[in-house]
Amino acid sequence: MENKYDDEYEDDFTMRNIDREDTPEEAQGEPYRASRRSSRPNREEVTKAPLLFRIVAWAGVILFCFVAGYVGTSLALRMLNKKDILVRSDVAENREEAAGVLAQEDGEIRLNARKVAFTLHYPKEGAIATEKVELLSGIMDDDIRQVVGKIISNLPGKFSADVKVLHSFRAGNTLYLDFPASFVSSLASQGNIESTLFITGIVQTMTENFSPIVKVRFLVNGQVPGEKGSSPVDLSVPWQLPKV
């Protein structure tokens, strides 16, 4: 059965051009809602703060961190000091403690002094004895005077009370020790063997404790003693231990 259409039939259907920006809601007659993304500003379009403001801000952050660290460290140290954790017995913190240190040291002030072990060699019963002592160490010249004085004090009655190192200085690997005139007479009273052991002990002590000293020269009142002096040992030449 054939379908017959009237050529004069008019359809009310009309084409509607929908613009690309129209949304399905608009097409259905509903109100258009803008997307949230489109309402946000583009990140590239956000303007940065001026360079000067950024520099000031970073400087403020650095300053704050420094002040916080300084204050925190100070508070921590105060707390440790109150608990006697960082307190040193060899450091004076006030006038009273400083006066006590001066009284113990006979009025001698030692800056940056610390105890150091020294090996001493000196004559004893016809041989050279060895002893280790701890002394307050400072500069090299003071240490040398202390060590020589300790050796002499270990030989009671052998030297006059005024025998001590007047001056000491070093030239290369040679150490010069200056003694008073009573040093020679004290050696003469001990004899050749005891004097030789004493001089050898001094040289061995200096070379072991004070590098790069290799030779020791003995002076009397700043002068080199003559070969034919009253000393039983030759003090006109520098003394040196035999090479092994």
ChimeraX commands (.cxc) that place a marker at each C-alpha (Angstrom):
marker #1 position 0.00,0.00,0.00 radius 0.5
marker #1 position 1.55,3.22,-1.09 radius 0.5
marker #1 position 1.92,6.21,1.16 radius 0.5
marker #1 position 0.73,9.31,-0.37 radius 0.5
marker #1 position 2.12,12.63,0.69 radius 0.5
marker #1 position 0.62,15.91,-0.07 radius 0.5
marker #1 position 3.10,18.05,-1.90 radius 0.5
marker #1 position 1.58,21.06,-0.34 radius 0.5
marker #1 position 2.24,19.78,3.16 radius 0.5
marker #1 position 4.07,22.36,5.23 radius 0.5
marker #1 position 6.17,21.27,8.13 radius 0.5
marker #1 position 6.48,23.66,11.04 radius 0.5
marker #1 position 9.99,22.31,11.85 radius 0.5
marker #1 position 12.59,25.00,11.60 radius 0.5
marker #1 position 16.35,24.70,11.99 radius 0.5
marker #1 position 17.91,26.63,14.86 radius 0.5
marker #1 position 21.43,27.75,14.65 radius 0.5
marker #1 position 23.09,27.20,17.99 radius 0.5
marker #1 position 26.06,29.37,18.58 radius 0.5
marker #1 position 29.24,27.69,19.80 radius 0.5
marker #1 position 29.07,29.56,23.06 radius 0.5
marker #1 position 25.52,28.32,23.78 radius 0.5
marker #1 position 25.25,25.53,26.26 radius 0.5
marker #1 position 22.63,22.80,26.56 radius 0.5
marker #1 position 21.05,24.75,29.37 radius 0.5
marker #1 position 20.57,27.76,27.09 radius 0.5
marker #1 position 19.15,25.57,24.41 radius 0.5
marker #1 position 16.53,24.31,26.82 radius 0.5
marker #1 position 15.72,27.76,28.04 radius 0.5
marker #1 position 17.52,27.41,31.38 radius 0.5
marker #1 position 19.72,30.20,32.75 radius 0.5
marker #1 position 23.42,29.94,31.93 radius 0.5
marker #1 position 25.89,29.37,34.75 radius 0.5
marker #1 position 29.43,30.45,34.17 radius 0.5
marker #1 position 32.22,27.94,34.86 radius 0.5
marker #1 position 34.26,28.46,38.00 radius 0.5
marker #1 position 37.49,28.03,36.06 radius 0.5
marker #1 position 36.64,30.89,33.77 radius 0.5
marker #1 position 36.06,33.14,36.79 radius 0.5
marker #1 position 39.55,32.49,38.22 radius 0.5
marker #1 position 42.31,34.76,36.99 radius 0.5
marker #1 position 45.01,33.17,34.94 radius 0.5
marker #1 position 48.14,32.40,36.95 radius 0.5
marker #1 position 50.33,34.00,34.34 radius 0.5
marker #1 position 48.36,37.20,34.66 radius 0.5
marker #1 position 48.95,37.50,38.45 radius 0.5
marker #1 position 51.31,40.38,39.11 radius 0.5
marker #1 position 54.23,39.78,41.54 radius 0.5
marker #1 position 55.23,42.10,44.34 radius 0.5
marker #1 position 57.97,44.62,43.54 radius 0.5
marker #1 position 61.54,43.38,43.86 radius 0.5
marker #1 position 62.30,45.77,46.72 radius 0.5
marker #1 position 59.40,44.42,48.79 radius 0.5
marker #1 position 60.54,40.83,48.20 radius 0.5
marker #1 position 64.09,41.67,49.28 radius 0.5
marker #1 position 62.83,43.34,52.44 radius 0.5
marker #1 position 60.61,40.34,53.19 radius 0.5
marker #1 position 63.46,37.84,52.79 radius 0.5
marker #1 position 65.74,40.02,54.91 radius 0.5
marker #1 position 63.09,40.07,57.61 radius 0.5
marker #1 position 62.82,36.28,57.55 radius 0.5
marker #1 position 66.60,35.86,57.81 radius 0.5
marker #1 position 66.81,38.39,60.64 radius 0.5
marker #1 position 64.01,36.64,62.51 radius 0.5
marker #1 position 65.77,33.26,62.20 radius 0.5
marker #1 position 69.05,34.75,63.42 radius 0.5
marker #1 position 67.46,36.44,66.44 radius 0.5
marker #1 position 65.49,33.32,67.31 radius 0.5
marker #1 position 68.63,31.17,67.12 radius 0.5
marker #1 position 70.69,33.61,69.18 radius 0.5
marker #1 position 68.05,33.94,71.89 radius 0.5
marker #1 position 67.44,30.20,71.97 radius 0.5
marker #1 position 71.16,29.42,72.27 radius 0.5
marker #1 position 71.60,31.97,75.06 radius 0.5
marker #1 position 68.72,30.51,77.04 radius 0.5
marker #1 position 70.06,26.98,76.55 radius 0.5
marker #1 position 73.55,27.96,77.75 radius 0.5
marker #1 position 72.13,29.71,80.80 radius 0.5
marker #1 position 70.13,26.64,81.67 radius 0.5
marker #1 position 73.21,24.39,81.29 radius 0.5
marker #1 position 75.30,26.76,83.42 radius 0.5
marker #1 position 72.68,26.69,86.18 radius 0.5
marker #1 position 72.92,22.91,86.20 radius 0.5
marker #1 position 76.76,23.08,86.32 radius 0.5
marker #1 position 77.06,21.11,83.08 radius 0.5
marker #1 position 79.36,23.52,81.23 radius 0.5
marker #1 position 81.18,24.95,84.24 radius 0.5
marker #1 position 85.00,24.64,84.03 radius 0.5
marker #1 position 87.07,24.53,87.18 radius 0.5
marker #1 position 90.02,26.30,85.53 radius 0.5
marker #1 position 88.04,29.36,84.40 radius 0.5
marker #1 position 87.35,32.30,86.72 radius 0.5
marker #1 position 83.87,33.78,86.29 radius 0.5
marker #1 position 84.05,36.65,88.80 radius 0.5
marker #1 position 86.49,38.71,90.86 radius 0.5
marker #1 position 86.43,36.36,93.83 radius 0.5
marker #1 position 87.40,33.34,91.72 radius 0.5
marker #1 position 90.08,35.38,89.91 radius 0.5
marker #1 position 91.58,36.41,93.25 radius 0.5
marker #1 position 91.72,32.76,94.28 radius 0.5
marker #1 position 93.51,31.80,91.07 radius 0.5
marker #1 position 96.07,34.57,91.56 radius 0.5
marker #1 position 96.70,33.46,95.13 radius 0.5
marker #1 position 97.29,29.85,94.04 radius 0.5
marker #1 position 99.64,30.86,91.24 radius 0.5
marker #1 position 101.71,33.28,93.37 radius 0.5
marker #1 position 100.52,36.28,91.38 radius 0.5
marker #1 position 101.47,34.81,88.00 radius 0.5
marker #1 position 98.81,35.13,85.35 radius 0.5
marker #1 position 98.69,32.49,82.61 radius 0.5
marker #1 position 96.61,33.15,79.56 radius 0.5
marker #1 position 95.35,30.24,77.47 radius 0.5
marker #1 position 97.26,27.84,79.71 radius 0.5
marker #1 position 96.53,24.12,79.73 radius 0.5
marker #1 position 98.14,21.12,81.36 radius 0.5
marker #1 position 100.59,19.24,79.15 radius 0.5
marker #1 position 102.60,16.12,79.96 radius 0.5
marker #1 position 106.40,16.45,79.65 radius 0.5
marker #1 position 109.02,13.70,79.85 radius 0.5
marker #1 position 111.97,14.63,82.07 radius 0.5
marker #1 position 115.43,13.03,82.07 radius 0.5
marker #1 position 117.85,13.71,84.93 radius 0.5
marker #1 position 120.72,11.92,86.73 radius 0.5
marker #1 position 119.84,9.56,89.55 radius 0.5
marker #1 position 122.09,7.00,91.23 radius 0.5
marker #1 position 124.70,7.10,88.48 radius 0.5
marker #1 position 122.21,6.77,85.60 radius 0.5
marker #1 position 119.60,8.83,83.80 radius 0.5
marker #1 position 116.10,8.51,85.25 radius 0.5
marker #1 position 112.90,9.26,83.36 radius 0.5
marker #1 position 109.79,10.89,84.81 radius 0.5
marker #1 position 106.57,12.26,83.33 radius 0.5
marker #1 position 105.03,15.39,84.81 radius 0.5
marker #1 position 102.07,17.60,83.93 radius 0.5
marker #1 position 102.71,21.33,83.87 radius 0.5
marker #1 position 100.66,24.34,82.88 radius 0.5
marker #1 position 101.76,25.02,79.34 radius 0.5
marker #1 position 101.98,28.45,77.75 radius 0.5
marker #1 position 104.49,29.72,75.22 radius 0.5
marker #1 position 107.53,27.61,74.39 radius 0.5
marker #1 position 110.06,29.73,76.33 radius 0.5
marker #1 position 108.02,29.51,79.52 radius 0.5
marker #1 position 107.61,25.75,79.12 radius 0.5
marker #1 position 111.37,25.32,78.71 radius 0.5
marker #1 position 112.07,27.29,81.88 radius 0.5
marker #1 position 109.51,25.26,83.80 radius 0.5
marker #1 position 110.93,21.94,82.61 radius 0.5
marker #1 position 114.55,22.87,83.41 radius 0.5
marker #1 position 113.46,24.21,86.79 radius 0.5
marker #1 position 111.65,20.95,87.51 radius 0.5
marker #1 position 114.77,18.94,86.67 radius 0.5
marker #1 position 116.91,21.09,88.96 radius 0.5
marker #1 position 114.34,20.74,91.76 radius 0.5
marker #1 position 114.59,16.95,91.42 radius 0.5
marker #1 position 118.29,17.25,92.33 radius 0.5
marker #1 position 118.21,18.77,95.82 radius 0.5
marker #1 position 121.55,20.05,97.07 radius 0.5
marker #1 position 123.19,19.77,93.65 radius 0.5
marker #1 position 122.70,23.37,92.53 radius 0.5
marker #1 position 122.70,26.77,94.18 radius 0.5
marker #1 position 119.34,28.34,94.98 radius 0.5
marker #1 position 119.80,31.03,92.32 radius 0.5
marker #1 position 120.49,28.58,89.46 radius 0.5
marker #1 position 117.74,28.93,86.87 radius 0.5
marker #1 position 117.28,29.69,83.19 radius 0.5
marker #1 position 117.70,33.43,82.76 radius 0.5
marker #1 position 116.92,33.51,79.06 radius 0.5
marker #1 position 116.13,30.98,76.36 radius 0.5
marker #1 position 115.87,31.35,72.62 radius 0.5
marker #1 position 116.05,29.15,69.56 radius 0.5
marker #1 position 117.95,29.55,66.29 radius 0.5
marker #1 position 117.00,26.86,63.81 radius 0.5
marker #1 position 117.29,23.51,65.57 radius 0.5
marker #1 position 119.64,24.87,68.27 radius 0.5
marker #1 position 118.34,25.94,71.69 radius 0.5
marker #1 position 120.30,28.46,73.78 radius 0.5
marker #1 position 119.96,28.30,77.58 radius 0.5
marker #1 position 121.42,31.17,79.57 radius 0.5
marker #1 position 122.36,30.47,83.23 radius 0.5
marker #1 position 123.96,32.59,85.98 radius 0.5
marker #1 position 127.63,32.15,86.94 radius 0.5
marker #1 position 126.68,29.90,89.87 radius 0.5
marker #1 position 125.63,27.27,87.33 radius 0.5
marker #1 position 129.27,26.54,86.47 radius 0.5
marker #1 position 130.37,26.29,90.10 radius 0.5
marker #1 position 127.46,23.92,90.81 radius 0.5
marker #1 position 128.55,21.63,87.99 radius 0.5
marker #1 position 132.13,21.73,89.27 radius 0.5
marker #1 position 130.99,20.54,92.70 radius 0.5
marker #1 position 129.26,17.51,91.18 radius 0.5
marker #1 position 132.21,16.18,89.22 radius 0.5
marker #1 position 132.63,15.03,85.67 radius 0.5
marker #1 position 130.24,12.07,85.62 radius 0.5
marker #1 position 127.31,13.75,87.36 radius 0.5
marker #1 position 127.73,16.91,85.29 radius 0.5
marker #1 position 127.80,14.92,82.05 radius 0.5
marker #1 position 124.66,13.03,83.05 radius 0.5
marker #1 position 122.91,16.29,83.90 radius 0.5
marker #1 position 123.83,17.95,80.59 radius 0.5
marker #1 position 122.82,14.80,78.68 radius 0.5
marker #1 position 119.49,14.68,80.52 radius 0.5
marker #1 position 118.80,18.33,79.66 radius 0.5
marker #1 position 119.55,17.74,75.97 radius 0.5
marker #1 position 117.42,14.59,75.85 radius 0.5
marker #1 position 114.52,16.36,77.57 radius 0.5
marker #1 position 114.64,19.30,75.18 radius 0.5
marker #1 position 114.80,17.17,72.02 radius 0.5
marker #1 position 111.93,14.91,73.08 radius 0.5
marker #1 position 109.53,17.61,74.22 radius 0.5
marker #1 position 110.32,20.61,72.03 radius 0.5
marker #1 position 110.52,19.95,68.31 radius 0.5
marker #1 position 112.54,20.78,66.18 radius 0.5
marker #1 position 115.30,21.21,68.79 radius 0.5
marker #1 position 118.27,18.93,68.16 radius 0.5
marker #1 position 121.16,20.81,69.78 radius 0.5
marker #1 position 121.45,22.69,73.09 radius 0.5
marker #1 position 124.02,25.37,73.78 radius 0.5
marker #1 position 124.70,26.52,77.36 radius 0.5
marker #1 position 125.51,30.17,78.05 radius 0.5
marker #1 position 126.71,31.85,81.25 radius 0.5
marker #1 position 125.42,35.40,81.70 radius 0.5
marker #1 position 124.80,35.62,77.97 radius 0.5
marker #1 position 128.34,34.55,77.03 radius 0.5
marker #1 position 129.76,31.31,75.66 radius 0.5
marker #1 position 131.98,29.80,78.39 radius 0.5
marker #1 position 135.62,29.26,77.50 radius 0.5
marker #1 position 136.92,25.77,76.86 radius 0.5
marker #1 position 139.28,26.06,79.82 radius 0.5
marker #1 position 136.70,27.21,82.31 radius 0.5
marker #1 position 136.08,25.78,85.74 radius 0.5
marker #1 position 133.25,23.54,84.50 radius 0.5
marker #1 position 134.07,19.80,84.38 radius 0.5
marker #1 position 132.22,19.56,81.04 radius 0.5
marker #1 position 132.91,21.49,77.86 radius 0.5
marker #1 position 130.26,24.21,77.54 radius 0.5
marker #1 position 131.96,26.01,74.67 radius 0.5
marker #1 position 130.28,23.77,72.08 radius 0.5
marker #1 position 126.63,22.83,71.52 radius 0.5
marker #1 position 125.56,19.47,72.93 radius 0.5
marker #1 position 123.74,16.90,70.82 radius 0.5
marker #1 position 122.64,13.32,71.38 radius 0.5
marker #1 position 124.43,10.73,69.25 radius 0.5
marker #1 position 122.50,9.66,66.19 radius 0.5
marker #1 position 121.23,6.10,66.36 radius 0.5
marker link #1:1,2 radius 0.2
marker link #1:2,3 radius 0.2
marker link #1:3,4 radius 0.2
marker link #1:4,5 radius 0.2
marker link #1:5,6 radius 0.2
marker link #1:6,7 radius 0.2
marker link #1:7,8 radius 0.2
marker link #1:8,9 radius 0.2
marker link #1:9,10 radius 0.2
marker link #1:10,11 radius 0.2
marker link #1:11,12 radius 0.2
marker link #1:12,13 radius 0.2
marker link #1:13,14 radius 0.2
marker link #1:14,15 radius 0.2
marker link #1:15,16 radius 0.2
marker link #1:16,17 radius 0.2
marker link #1:17,18 radius 0.2
marker link #1:18,19 radius 0.2
marker link #1:19,20 radius 0.2
marker link #1:20,21 radius 0.2
marker link #1:21,22 radius 0.2
marker link #1:22,23 radius 0.2
marker link #1:23,24 radius 0.2
marker link #1:24,25 radius 0.2
marker link #1:25,26 radius 0.2
marker link #1:26,27 radius 0.2
marker link #1:27,28 radius 0.2
marker link #1:28,29 radius 0.2
marker link #1:29,30 radius 0.2
marker link #1:30,31 radius 0.2
marker link #1:31,32 radius 0.2
marker link #1:32,33 radius 0.2
marker link #1:33,34 radius 0.2
marker link #1:34,35 radius 0.2
marker link #1:35,36 radius 0.2
marker link #1:36,37 radius 0.2
marker link #1:37,38 radius 0.2
marker link #1:38,39 radius 0.2
marker link #1:39,40 radius 0.2
marker link #1:40,41 radius 0.2
marker link #1:41,42 radius 0.2
marker link #1:42,43 radius 0.2
marker link #1:43,44 radius 0.2
marker link #1:44,45 radius 0.2
marker link #1:45,46 radius 0.2
marker link #1:46,47 radius 0.2
marker link #1:47,48 radius 0.2
marker link #1:48,49 radius 0.2
marker link #1:49,50 radius 0.2
marker link #1:50,51 radius 0.2
marker link #1:51,52 radius 0.2
marker link #1:52,53 radius 0.2
marker link #1:53,54 radius 0.2
marker link #1:54,55 radius 0.2
marker link #1:55,56 radius 0.2
marker link #1:56,57 radius 0.2
marker link #1:57,58 radius 0.2
marker link #1:58,59 radius 0.2
marker link #1:59,60 radius 0.2
marker link #1:60,61 radius 0.2
marker link #1:61,62 radius 0.2
marker link #1:62,63 radius 0.2
marker link #1:63,64 radius 0.2
marker link #1:64,65 radius 0.2
marker link #1:65,66 radius 0.2
marker link #1:66,67 radius 0.2
marker link #1:67,68 radius 0.2
marker link #1:68,69 radius 0.2
marker link #1:69,70 radius 0.2
marker link #1:70,71 radius 0.2
marker link #1:71,72 radius 0.2
marker link #1:72,73 radius 0.2
marker link #1:73,74 radius 0.2
marker link #1:74,75 radius 0.2
marker link #1:75,76 radius 0.2
marker link #1:76,77 radius 0.2
marker link #1:77,78 radius 0.2
marker link #1:78,79 radius 0.2
marker link #1:79,80 radius 0.2
marker link #1:80,81 radius 0.2
marker link #1:81,82 radius 0.2
marker link #1:82,83 radius 0.2
marker link #1:83,84 radius 0.2
marker link #1:84,85 radius 0.2
marker link #1:85,86 radius 0.2
marker link #1:86,87 radius 0.2
marker link #1:87,88 radius 0.2
marker link #1:88,89 radius 0.2
marker link #1:89,90 radius 0.2
marker link #1:90,91 radius 0.2
marker link #1:91,92 radius 0.2
marker link #1:92,93 radius 0.2
marker link #1:93,94 radius 0.2
marker link #1:94,95 radius 0.2
marker link #1:95,96 radius 0.2
marker link #1:96,97 radius 0.2
marker link #1:97,98 radius 0.2
marker link #1:98,99 radius 0.2
marker link #1:99,100 radius 0.2
marker link #1:100,101 radius 0.2
marker link #1:101,102 radius 0.2
marker link #1:102,103 radius 0.2
marker link #1:103,104 radius 0.2
marker link #1:104,105 radius 0.2
marker link #1:105,106 radius 0.2
marker link #1:106,107 radius 0.2
marker link #1:107,108 radius 0.2
marker link #1:108,109 radius 0.2
marker link #1:109,110 radius 0.2
marker link #1:110,111 radius 0.2
marker link #1:111,112 radius 0.2
marker link #1:112,113 radius 0.2
marker link #1:113,114 radius 0.2
marker link #1:114,115 radius 0.2
marker link #1:115,116 radius 0.2
marker link #1:116,117 radius 0.2
marker link #1:117,118 radius 0.2
marker link #1:118,119 radius 0.2
marker link #1:119,120 radius 0.2
marker link #1:120,121 radius 0.2
marker link #1:121,122 radius 0.2
marker link #1:122,123 radius 0.2
marker link #1:123,124 radius 0.2
marker link #1:124,125 radius 0.2
marker link #1:125,126 radius 0.2
marker link #1:126,127 radius 0.2
marker link #1:127,128 radius 0.2
marker link #1:128,129 radius 0.2
marker link #1:129,130 radius 0.2
marker link #1:130,131 radius 0.2
marker link #1:131,132 radius 0.2
marker link #1:132,133 radius 0.2
marker link #1:133,134 radius 0.2
marker link #1:134,135 radius 0.2
marker link #1:135,136 radius 0.2
marker link #1:136,137 radius 0.2
marker link #1:137,138 radius 0.2
marker link #1:138,139 radius 0.2
marker link #1:139,140 radius 0.2
marker link #1:140,141 radius 0.2
marker link #1:141,142 radius 0.2
marker link #1:142,143 radius 0.2
marker link #1:143,144 radius 0.2
marker link #1:144,145 radius 0.2
marker link #1:145,146 radius 0.2
marker link #1:146,147 radius 0.2
marker link #1:147,148 radius 0.2
marker link #1:148,149 radius 0.2
marker link #1:149,150 radius 0.2
marker link #1:150,151 radius 0.2
marker link #1:151,152 radius 0.2
marker link #1:152,153 radius 0.2
marker link #1:153,154 radius 0.2
marker link #1:154,155 radius 0.2
marker link #1:155,156 radius 0.2
marker link #1:156,157 radius 0.2
marker link #1:157,158 radius 0.2
marker link #1:158,159 radius 0.2
marker link #1:159,160 radius 0.2
marker link #1:160,161 radius 0.2
marker link #1:161,162 radius 0.2
marker link #1:162,163 radius 0.2
marker link #1:163,164 radius 0.2
marker link #1:164,165 radius 0.2
marker link #1:165,166 radius 0.2
marker link #1:166,167 radius 0.2
marker link #1:167,168 radius 0.2
marker link #1:168,169 radius 0.2
marker link #1:169,170 radius 0.2
marker link #1:170,171 radius 0.2
marker link #1:171,172 radius 0.2
marker link #1:172,173 radius 0.2
marker link #1:173,174 radius 0.2
marker link #1:174,175 radius 0.2
marker link #1:175,176 radius 0.2
marker link #1:176,177 radius 0.2
marker link #1:177,178 radius 0.2
marker link #1:178,179 radius 0.2
marker link #1:179,180 radius 0.2
marker link #1:180,181 radius 0.2
marker link #1:181,182 radius 0.2
marker link #1:182,183 radius 0.2
marker link #1:183,184 radius 0.2
marker link #1:184,185 radius 0.2
marker link #1:185,186 radius 0.2
marker link #1:186,187 radius 0.2
marker link #1:187,188 radius 0.2
marker link #1:188,189 radius 0.2
marker link #1:189,190 radius 0.2
marker link #1:190,191 radius 0.2
marker link #1:191,192 radius 0.2
marker link #1:192,193 radius 0.2
marker link #1:193,194 radius 0.2
marker link #1:194,195 radius 0.2
marker link #1:195,196 radius 0.2
marker link #1:196,197 radius 0.2
marker link #1:197,198 radius 0.2
marker link #1:198,199 radius 0.2
marker link #1:199,200 radius 0.2
marker link #1:200,201 radius 0.2
marker link #1:201,202 radius 0.2
marker link #1:202,203 radius 0.2
marker link #1:203,204 radius 0.2
marker link #1:204,205 radius 0.2
marker link #1:205,206 radius 0.2
marker link #1:206,207 radius 0.2
marker link #1:207,208 radius 0.2
marker link #1:208,209 radius 0.2
marker link #1:209,210 radius 0.2
marker link #1:210,211 radius 0.2
marker link #1:211,212 radius 0.2
marker link #1:212,213 radius 0.2
marker link #1:213,214 radius 0.2
marker link #1:214,215 radius 0.2
marker link #1:215,216 radius 0.2
marker link #1:216,217 radius 0.2
marker link #1:217,218 radius 0.2
marker link #1:218,219 radius 0.2
marker link #1:219,220 radius 0.2
marker link #1:220,221 radius 0.2
marker link #1:221,222 radius 0.2
marker link #1:222,223 radius 0.2
marker link #1:223,224 radius 0.2
marker link #1:224,225 radius 0.2
marker link #1:225,226 radius 0.2
marker link #1:226,227 radius 0.2
marker link #1:227,228 radius 0.2
marker link #1:228,229 radius 0.2
marker link #1:229,230 radius 0.2
marker link #1:230,231 radius 0.2
marker link #1:231,232 radius 0.2
marker link #1:232,233 radius 0.2
marker link #1:233,234 radius 0.2
marker link #1:234,235 radius 0.2
marker link #1:235,236 radius 0.2
marker link #1:236,237 radius 0.2
marker link #1:237,238 radius 0.2
marker link #1:238,239 radius 0.2
marker link #1:239,240 radius 0.2
marker link #1:240,241 radius 0.2
marker link #1:241,242 radius 0.2
marker link #1:242,243 radius 0.2
marker link #1:243,244 radius 0.2
view
